[in-house]
Amino acid sequence: MDKRAGPSTVLTADELVLPSVAAIRPYEPGKPIEEVERELGVSSAVKLASNENPVGPSPLALEAIRRELASLNRYPDGGSYFLRNKVAARHGLSPQHIFLGSGSCEIINLLALLFLRPGLNALAADHSFVIYRLAAAAVGAALKSVALREDFSHDLEAIAAAIDAQTALVFLDNPDNPTGTFYRRGQWREFLKRVPQRVVIVADEAYFDFVRDPDYPDSLEDHDGARMLVTLRTFSKIFGLAGLRVGYAVARPDIVRLLDKVRQPFNLTSLAQAAALAGMDDREHVEKTLKVNREGIAFLERELRRLGLGFVPTQANFILVEVGDGRAVFERLMRRGVIVRPMDGYGFPRHVRISVGLEEENRRLIEALSRVL
Ligand SMILES: Cc1ncc(COP(=O)(O)O)c(C=O)c1O
């Protein structure tokens, strides 16, 4: 570093990049447990902040990782051959329809890189997953967001009406993070009829497996070979592998080919591939995860009602709760060793988002909540 240059003569790197990139406020992840314990001097903190799987990773996945460790000197299989084939077979598709990403977040970024640029826009629902906004900003495109309906669900009619000549992508998370709401089959089918063929529709179904309502539309049924539909799923939630980063897209082969052109050559580590392959077969782990989530939601809803707190009915593994000053309640809960997610960054300053935990963790949360309110 040249310490002689005065501050007035120094060019900042911000001036060299797209203004939309310089203006990005970095993603605020859930606070890691170790950080909270270190900063506040508390022990055995509980993290209910990132919609993770509280059951842990599948034991079969852990075993597969152990077997794979001895080969870490080798690069991974760049095409993730076995995992791609297995995911394809599970959906009754050919591997040409499957793209694997380092988490679905990577795929969201790659879709923005491919289909957006300055002058174009993407659409999403107000308050939905913040990564959509960051991905659009990173490539200089606008993200236009459309108001939610009164029940906090996506207004697909209004989103379709907001499509203009510059709209290239629509990001829809179903269920939505952070509200836990979902859009229904009828609304979705109407929406599909109204979207021009040139617009890429991203149906982000990260919480697909947790949904209990029979009127939930599985977008995989709507891949007709003509429309530009991309379905996103992840191994981070139901399979409990968030730390390894594995997600996938189901899409037309021409979209998959483009994604393959712009990804890193080794975007999935060998451990991630091995764990995902094994985790997919672990029905017991999946069933246990679903049971813990079902019972956790029932418990939390009952207890939140008892505390007189408003919440949004959820189809996912988290719940949006109105607490008054969300940031203050987040801070006070943290001092009691319970980490939730403040929602001011999502435009809900009166709410916190609580991920469903194990029975004991949910109890700790409710006890702490009843004390801090
Ligand atoms: C709606 C939505 N999409 C995608 C993701 C990211 O998943 P991944 O871990 O696969 O990147 C999340 C994670 O919280 C999410 O809430």
The ligand as a Gaussian input file, in Angstrom:
#p B3LYP/6-31G(d) Opt

LIG

0 1
 C      -36.495000     -19.087000      -0.987000
 C      -35.115000     -19.618000      -0.872000
 N      -34.453000     -19.976000      -1.974000
 C      -33.208000     -20.448000      -1.928000
 C      -32.545000     -20.569000      -0.723000
 C      -31.104000     -20.952000      -0.718000
 O      -30.849000     -22.219000      -0.676000
 P      -29.391000     -22.802000      -0.913000
 O      -28.877000     -23.140000       0.436000
 O      -29.655000     -23.987000      -1.780000
 O      -28.551000     -21.785000      -1.601000
 C      -33.180000     -20.225000       0.459000
 C      -32.455000     -20.359000       1.716000
 O      -32.758000     -19.896000       2.745000
 C      -34.492000     -19.718000       0.377000
 O      -35.121000     -19.319000       1.477000

